[in-house]
């Protein structure tokens, strides 16, 4: 039986963060950690912003020793950069191929995630700016049960009256665009993304969302041009291949779409979406046996907890 798109969507839906692997010293790392709030910091040590985030995170956690911190160092030179950060008092995970960051939907550096002891994602803070410390403290108190959602909203609203810079404004445009995308409103998302890109033209999150919004708006040819215009290393290779496959599929270029999606699966830590789209290609080609196999793999990938390197 072919897996219905709605069933795949329900299987993939989750607000939980689960990851397992090892740090640079070979020690096991498992997320979530029962009984403990965990802060996941995704950084690139050659970025001044990442170093600033580490400095502010260190200052904040000195006053909140109940939270555990894990640092993911991403990029081609991640192993070397992890050695340069060895003075940090936290486990350092080498994420050279962006597999860990991709598995946790991180597309901008630095990014800070706050995860409750049961794996619930409480906060996804992209970038670092004038409100980083206050945001972090507020979300940590929410995760620890010290404040409720209403108090969190009040604190965030009070914070917005403080002057901020381009990075914070761009992040707000991105957050609103993602909300529009969740609602299927691609054109409205594009408007917000274009405003954000004027403020942060190299933002991986905005660049990715721009392509997703163009696809959602039925503008696959423009999405493909945007993919071709991406600078090397701007977003992970698996994600580029996935987006390219989606654009080519929408343009009925099925053979090219299948090739791009297969490339995405080789690199993607959670290939459910790519497997599902390959199933669509096979179904269009009337190869229902191959389509069923692809849908089955998509379903299994969506249901399986994402893990890191063994």
N, C-alpha and C positions, 0 to 999 in steps of 0.2 A: 504494500500500500504506500502511495506517495504521501509524504509528510506535508500537511497543509501549512501555508505560511503563518496562519494564526497560531498553530501549535508550536512552531519554531519560535515565534515571537514570545510566547508565554514561557517557553523553556529558557530563553535567554535572559528574561527579565530578572534582575537581582539588584539589591542594594547592598549586598555583602561583598567584602573584600577578602579573598583567600589566596594565599601565595605561600609556597614553600621552596626553599633552596638553601644556599650557604653563603656566608659572608666571605670577605677576602682572606680571612684566617682559616677558612674551612669549617667554621662552626655552623651548626644547623640554625636556620632562621625560619620561623613559621608565623604566619599572620592569618587570623588574629591570635593574640596571646590571652588566654582565658584569665579573667580577673584584673586585666590591665588595659588601660587606654594606650594605644600606640600611635606615635607620630611618624609618618613616612615622609622623608625629605628627599626629593629627587633633584639632584644638582649636577652641574658640569663645572668642575673645579677651575676651569680656565675663564669662567664668567665672573666678573665683579659682582653681579647681582646674586649669584649663588653663594659667594663668600659672605656677602652682606646677610643673606638669609641664615647662613650657619651662625654668624655672630649673634643675630637677634634671637634665633632659636635657642642658642646656648644660654643667653641672658634670661629668656623666658622660663626655660626648664629648670634653671637654678632655683626658681621660686615655686616650681610645681614638680617636685621630684616623683610624684605618683605616676607620671606618664613615661612610657618607654619610647625611645627614639631609635629609628633605623634609617640610615642614609644610603640611598641608591645613587651611585656615581655612573652617569651615562656617557656614551660616546666612544669613539675609536680609541682614545687614550685613557679609557676609564681605569685600567689597572694601574697605570703610572699615577694618575690623579688620585686614586685611592691611597696610594703610598704617601702622597703629599699631604693628605688629610688625616694621616694616622695619629695625629695629636688629638683628634676628636675623641670624646669618651664614649662613642657609640659604635655599634656594628656597622661596617661599611660593606655594601654589596656592590660588586662590579657588574654593570649592566651595559657591556660593550655593544651588544646588538639591539638594544632597546626592547628586549623581550619582556623584561619586568615592567618597564614603564608602559609599554603597549598593552600588557595584560591588565593594567590598572587605569587605562584611559588617560595617561599623562602624555601631553603633547607640547608642553611648554616647560622651560627650565629657568629658574627653579619653580617647583610645585610642591606644596605641602598637603598631605592627606592626614586626616585625623580619623582613626578607626576605633570603635568601641570594642570591648572585650568579646562581644559576640560576632564581630566582623562587620557590624553596620557602619557604613561610611557616613561620618558626621559632617566633614568639611573637605572641600577641594579648593585650595587657595593657590591660584596660578600667579606667579610673579612675586615681587616683594616691593613694598612701597611704604608710604607714611603710615598706613593703617595696619601693616602686617602684624605687629606685636599685639595691638588691641584686638584684632580679629582672632588671632591665635589664642589669646587668653580667653576670649568669650566662648569660642568653640570648645576649648578644653574644659571649661566649666560646664558647658552643656553635656559633653560626653561623660563627665564625671557625675552628672546628676545634681550639680550644685545650683543650676538655673534651669528654667524651662524654656520652651520655644518662644513664648511671648516675651520673656526678658531678653532672650538673644536678639529678637527682632528689634526691640527697643534700643539695645546697645548698638546694633548695626546702623539703625536709623540716626541715632545721635552722632555716630561717627561720620556719617555722610556730610554733615555740616562743616567738617574740617576740610580745608583746602587740600587737594591732592594733585598728583601729577598726571602726565599722559598715560603712564602704565596702568594706573588705577581706573582712569576713564575708559581706556581701551578694554580693560577687563570687564567693566560693566556693560559695554556694548556687546562683548562676547557672551556674557551670561544671558543677556536679553535675546540675542540671536539664537542661542541654544534652546531657549524656551520656545521661541517661534518654530524652530525645527522640530521640537517634540510635538508641536501642534500641527505640523504639516504646512506651515506658512512660510514657504521658501522665499518668496519675494520680500516679505517683511524682514526676514533674517538677513537677506543680502544688504538691505539698507543699513542695518545696524553694523554689519561686518565691514562695509565700506567706510563707515565713520570710524570704526576701530582701527582699520588699516592705515588711515591717515595719521593716527597717533602712534601706532606701533606696526610699521610695515613689514617687519621681520618676525612677527609673532607666529610661532608654529600653530598655536591654537586657532588664531584668526585665519591663517592660510588654509588650514584643514577645513574649518567651518565654512569658508567661502566656497570651496569645491562642493562640500555636502549641500550647501544651500542652492548652488546652481543646479545640481542634480535634482534636488527636491522641487525646484521651479521648472523642471523640464528643459533646462538649457544645457544639455549634455555636451554640445560642441564647445560651448564656452568653458565648461568644466574641464574638458580635455586640454584646451589651450592653457588654462590655469595650471593644470598638472605639469604640462611640458615646460612651463615658465618657472617652476620651483627650482630653487638653488639646491645643489647637491648637499645632502645632510640636513635640509631644513625640516623635514619630518621623516620618520622611520621608513625604510625601503618597503617593508611589508604593507604599510598603509598606503603608500603611493601606488603600489601594484593593485591593492584592493579598490582604491578610488578609480584607477584607470580601467579596471575590469568593469566596474559599475557604469562608467561613462560609455565604454565601448558596447556593453550590453544594451544600454538605452539607445544607442545609435544603430542597433541590429548588426553590429560587426562581431558576430558570435565567435568565430575562430580566434580573433585577436583577444576578445574578452576572456575566452577560456585559457589562453596562454598567460595572460596577466594574472588571472585568478589563481592558476596553479603556482605561479611564482610567489604570490602572496601567501599561499598555504605553506610553502616551504619555510617561510620566515616568520609567519604569524603565530604568536603564542596561543591565540584563541581563534582558530580558523572557521568558526561556525558560519559566519556570514558569507565568506568566500565559498565554502562548500555548498551552501544553499544556492548561491547564484550559479555555480557550475551545474547544479541540478536543474535550474531553470533553463540553462543553455541546452543540456541534454534533452530536456522535455520538448523544447522548441524543435530540436532535431529529430524528434520522435524516437529517441533511444531511451525508452522508458525503464529498461533494466539499469542502465547507467545513472539515470535520473534518480531512481529509487535508492541506489547505493549512495549517491551524493547526499540526498536528503537525510538518509540514515546517519551518515558521518556528521552532518550538520547538527542533527538532533543530539547525538552522543557528545559532540564537542560543547554544545550549549549547556548540557546537563552536568558535564564533568567540571570539578573545581580546577581552576588554572593553577599550575604548579611551575616552579622555576626549574633551573638546571638540576639534574640528578647528581 
